């Protein structure tokens, strides 16, 4: 029996109107003191910001290796508290944010299911969000609803006590911090061959409902001469909003269902899982789409420098035998998430210069 009580639904006025505005109208609201305050969309990041994040993540990674360095990092934000509101399943994003906070000395609170919050007593989402801001200096949120993180920031920015909101995954829509760590992984992997500019990237799998490939596609506007290959079954093709964005920014992309023909062409292969928890797929949802899997015998076909990525969790789409190949970057990629998220949090709390001073 469900104990859920329907909220008495005292809606805060104006959200629907705000939500339907074009993204360009919404971006200014996420900035304070000419800096990014709320991290909601991948479209917020420009090249300078992305380069800064990569440099800062490197510095934090190096500092955290020594006892002296890690103690310095731990003192940086020991006066701050962060909330992890993760009401959609998560392993990596949750743990990497948690550890990123701990690296910087931040105290963390967590709620991992609405069933353990006063939402079951009928409290509205809006009042729940306001309550977090009474105790915390930052809210990191993962939610199955597209737009939920954005709603949090919209709401708090109208109060006299707004705190930064970081989107840790908003339904099938966006996952901007995953896109940041993917950029960091690509840039690190291509360090000896000129970085991400000029590279060809294949995104494979459920491109329709996979939020990671959507956010990563937006970031391509910041790099020169990148070409994308969208490789998917017909039912999971990339949605039009992303394709229109790429056209607008003159970023070439090719769509195909022939994975093997693309393998030898690209510098990176970004594999994704079929997102069967969301609507919009075929009825049965049990198909594994073997033509879109990367197998051990494909390793002889791909480029010697090709980077194999996956946001994880994986199901069938990358054969476990591939893990041993030095081109398999996904385990490094998940670890990069912790460094990059620490860099992002350090930036939001304005301590990036203190870190950089250690290296000057
Ligand atoms: C992804 C997500 O949750 O969107 N995982 C992650 O955050 N590392 C990808 C997925 O669930 O398939």
Boltz pocket constraint, residues with backbone or C-beta under 6 A from the ligand:
constraints:
  - pocket:
      binder: B
      contacts: [[A, 89], [A, 92], [A, 93], [A, 168], [A, 169], [A, 175], [A, 178], [A, 211], [A, 212], [A, 272], [A, 273], [A, 311], [A, 312], [A, 313]]
      max_distance: 6.0
